[in-house]
Amino acid sequence: MNRTLGMPKWQKDEDVSTETYARFVVEPLERGYGATVGNSLRRVLLSSLEGAAITAVRIEGVQHEFGSIPGVVEDVTEVVLNLKSVRLKMHGTAEMKNIQITTSGKKEIAAAALAVDEEIEILNPDQHILTLNQGSKLVMDLEIGRGRGYTPADQNKRDNHPIGTISIDSVFSPVEKMNFTVESARVGQMTDYDKLILEIWTNSSILPEDALAAAARILIRHFNIFVKSETDEEMARTSRAEVLEEARKYLDKSVNELELSVRAANCLRAANIKTIAELVQKSEAEMLKYRNFGKKSLDEIRAVLVGMNLRFGMKLDGYQPTAAPGEETE
């Protein structure tokens, strides 16, 4: 029996998902595609997404990583290990940031003390760094950079580093863990299809669904090199048509059906956005320009849209609303 490769559907398991963990189910897939897709996404998620990490440290009075720090309980090796555990996020467009921490007196220094630049967000502020003794002073310079995957300390060394700078192994990946399993799926009377279950854990610098989308885009860019240029436009038209056809069941609905928080719903009402079609055609930058519409509301709505296989910034060429919300077609 001949059968065509259909378009699988996916959904996020809202019952178990959080801001740092999500479970996704994709089905039905042709037999063998579960492992192919799952393994490809896993490799990209763990090695190719951009993130930020501390890449080097320089502490006043310290010449190398095997010594001690005057007035500090921990030795240099312990401090470096603690700095490796700091999770952070860089806002803005800078590829690298240098910050300095200066403090004195008996106290415990945690990662929260590193939040001295408005473009650097510390994700685990309680992470212990070091302990200062009474009467001691600390001057510590940190280099923070962007990267992908894992970079060993020797690759973080730079010719312009001052003497005494200690390079650090850096884990840039915002995805801490990714698992996938493949189970059997049924389509009608046929049971030889795959169901792919994806589990993604992040460090909270990115939502799991956004990490998944970013990994998919990376794979698409690489596979596109094998597509003949004369078919690109035709494939793009087909892809847009498929996406639009799938989205039609949601586009005419009122945004009131999204079950948003009161704050997010009020923001949409103030912006006069009535339907989901109107909403998805807005870019994230446009949404953030509306009064009282902040990042939390944006993240909330984005997550809801992703669950319906929709996103901000969609081009709905050829879409015609069937009726305005609350109105009946003639």
KASULQUI-V484633 format. One record per residue. RES is the residue in three letters. PSI is psi in radians with two decimals (* if undefined). Layout:
[[RES,PSI] [RES,PSI]]
This chain:
[[MET,2.26] [ASN,2.39] [ARG,2.53] [THR,2.76] [LEU,1.88] [GLY,2.98] [MET,2.00] [PRO,2.86] [LYS,2.72] [TRP,2.70] [GLN,2.69] [LYS,2.35] [ASP,1.66] [GLU,-0.40] [ASP,-0.50] [VAL,-0.16] [SER,2.56] [THR,-2.96] [GLU,-0.32] [THR,-0.07] [TYR,2.44] [ALA,2.61] [ARG,2.23] [PHE,2.52] [VAL,2.21] [VAL,2.16] [GLU,2.78] [PRO,2.54] [LEU,2.57] [GLU,2.60] [ARG,2.24] [GLY,-0.42] [TYR,-0.46] [GLY,-0.88] [ALA,-0.66] [THR,-0.87] [VAL,-0.79] [GLY,-0.80] [ASN,-0.69] [SER,-0.82] [LEU,-0.67] [ARG,-0.81] [ARG,-0.73] [VAL,-0.75] [LEU,-0.68] [LEU,-0.34] [SER,-0.26] [SER,-0.05] [LEU,2.47] [GLU,2.48] [GLY,-2.98] [ALA,2.64] [ALA,2.83] [ILE,2.26] [THR,-0.37] [ALA,2.71] [VAL,2.55] [ARG,2.15] [ILE,2.24] [GLU,2.25] [GLY,0.02] [VAL,2.30] [GLN,-0.45] [HIS,2.96] [GLU,-0.08] [PHE,0.23] [GLY,-2.92] [SER,2.88] [ILE,2.14] [PRO,2.19] [GLY,0.14] [VAL,2.37] [VAL,-0.84] [GLU,2.67] [ASP,3.08] [VAL,-0.72] [THR,-0.74] [GLU,-0.74] [VAL,-0.74] [VAL,-0.75] [LEU,-0.70] [ASN,-0.67] [LEU,-0.59] [LYS,-0.49] [SER,-0.11] [VAL,2.20] [ARG,2.31] [LEU,2.96] [LYS,2.33] [MET,2.15] [HIS,2.98] [GLY,-2.89] [THR,-0.07] [ALA,2.42] [GLU,-0.39] [MET,2.57] [LYS,2.50] [ASN,2.23] [ILE,2.74] [GLN,2.36] [ILE,2.11] [THR,2.14] [THR,2.91] [SER,2.91] [GLY,2.86] [LYS,2.10] [LYS,2.87] [GLU,2.29] [ILE,2.10] [ALA,3.03] [ALA,-0.44] [ALA,-0.49] [ALA,-0.25] [LEU,-0.14] [ALA,1.13] [VAL,-0.01] [ASP,2.29] [GLU,-0.30] [GLU,0.00] [ILE,2.10] [GLU,2.14] [ILE,2.15] [LEU,-0.40] [ASN,1.26] [PRO,-0.33] [ASP,-0.07] [GLN,2.15] [HIS,2.40] [ILE,-1.00] [LEU,2.99] [THR,2.15] [LEU,2.47] [ASN,2.89] [GLN,2.35] [GLY,0.10] [SER,2.83] [LYS,2.50] [LEU,2.26] [VAL,1.97] [MET,2.20] [ASP,2.33] [LEU,2.46] [GLU,2.20] [ILE,2.28] [GLY,2.98] [ARG,2.69] [GLY,-3.02] [ARG,2.47] [GLY,-2.32] [TYR,2.37] [THR,2.12] [PRO,2.79] [ALA,-0.70] [ASP,-0.43] [GLN,-0.19] [ASN,-0.05] [LYS,2.47] [ARG,2.59] [ASP,-0.50] [ASN,0.14] [HIS,2.34] [PRO,2.75] [ILE,2.39] [GLY,-0.04] [THR,2.33] [ILE,2.04] [SER,2.61] [ILE,2.47] [ASP,2.33] [SER,2.25] [VAL,1.80] [PHE,-0.45] [SER,2.21] [PRO,-0.18] [VAL,2.07] [GLU,-0.51] [LYS,2.56] [MET,2.21] [ASN,2.65] [PHE,2.59] [THR,2.67] [VAL,2.21] [GLU,2.97] [SER,2.53] [ALA,2.64] [ARG,2.38] [VAL,1.85] [GLY,-2.15] [GLN,-0.04] [MET,2.32] [THR,0.20] [ASP,0.66] [TYR,2.86] [ASP,2.51] [LYS,2.12] [LEU,2.20] [ILE,2.10] [LEU,2.38] [GLU,2.22] [ILE,2.26] [TRP,2.28] [THR,2.99] [ASN,0.24] [SER,0.02] [SER,-0.22] [ILE,2.54] [LEU,2.54] [PRO,-0.70] [GLU,-0.56] [ASP,-0.63] [ALA,-0.75] [LEU,-0.76] [ALA,-0.71] [ALA,-0.73] [ALA,-0.72] [ALA,-0.71] [ARG,-0.66] [ILE,-0.77] [LEU,-0.72] [ILE,-0.78] [ARG,-0.68] [HIS,-0.66] [PHE,-0.42] [ASN,-0.38] [ILE,-0.33] [PHE,-0.05] [VAL,2.25] [LYS,2.43] [SER,-0.58] [GLU,-0.30] [THR,-0.09] [ASP,-0.84] [GLU,-0.71] [GLU,-0.75] [MET,-0.68] [ALA,-0.72] [ARG,-0.74] [THR,-0.75] [SER,-0.78] [ARG,-0.69] [ALA,-0.71] [GLU,-0.76] [VAL,-0.75] [LEU,-0.72] [GLU,-0.73] [GLU,-0.61] [ALA,-0.32] [ARG,-0.57] [LYS,-0.24] [TYR,-0.54] [LEU,-0.65] [ASP,-0.17] [LYS,2.69] [SER,2.58] [VAL,-0.28] [ASN,-0.34] [GLU,-0.03] [LEU,-0.16] [GLU,0.92] [LEU,2.93] [SER,2.82] [VAL,-0.73] [ARG,-0.84] [ALA,-0.72] [ALA,-0.71] [ASN,-0.63] [CYS,-0.73] [LEU,-0.67] [ARG,-0.75] [ALA,-0.53] [ALA,0.00] [ASN,0.61] [ILE,1.95] [LYS,-0.63] [THR,2.84] [ILE,-0.56] [ALA,-0.78] [GLU,-0.64] [LEU,-0.84] [VAL,-0.30] [GLN,-0.13] [LYS,2.50] [SER,2.85] [GLU,-0.65] [ALA,-0.70] [GLU,-0.74] [MET,-0.70] [LEU,-0.22] [LYS,-0.31] [TYR,2.53] [ARG,2.34] [ASN,0.14] [PHE,1.89] [GLY,-3.01] [LYS,-0.63] [LYS,-0.76] [SER,-0.69] [LEU,-0.81] [ASP,-0.70] [GLU,-0.85] [ILE,-0.69] [ARG,-0.75] [ALA,-0.69] [VAL,-0.74] [LEU,-0.74] [VAL,-0.67] [GLY,-0.36] [MET,0.19] [ASN,0.56] [LEU,2.98] [ARG,2.91] [PHE,2.69] [GLY,0.38] [MET,2.51] [LYS,1.99] [LEU,0.94] [ASP,2.23] [GLY,-0.06] [TYR,2.32] [GLN,2.13] [PRO,2.44] [THR,-0.55] [ALA,2.64] [ALA,2.65] [PRO,2.24] [GLY,-0.09] [GLU,2.75] [GLU,2.55] [THR,2.61] [GLU,*]]
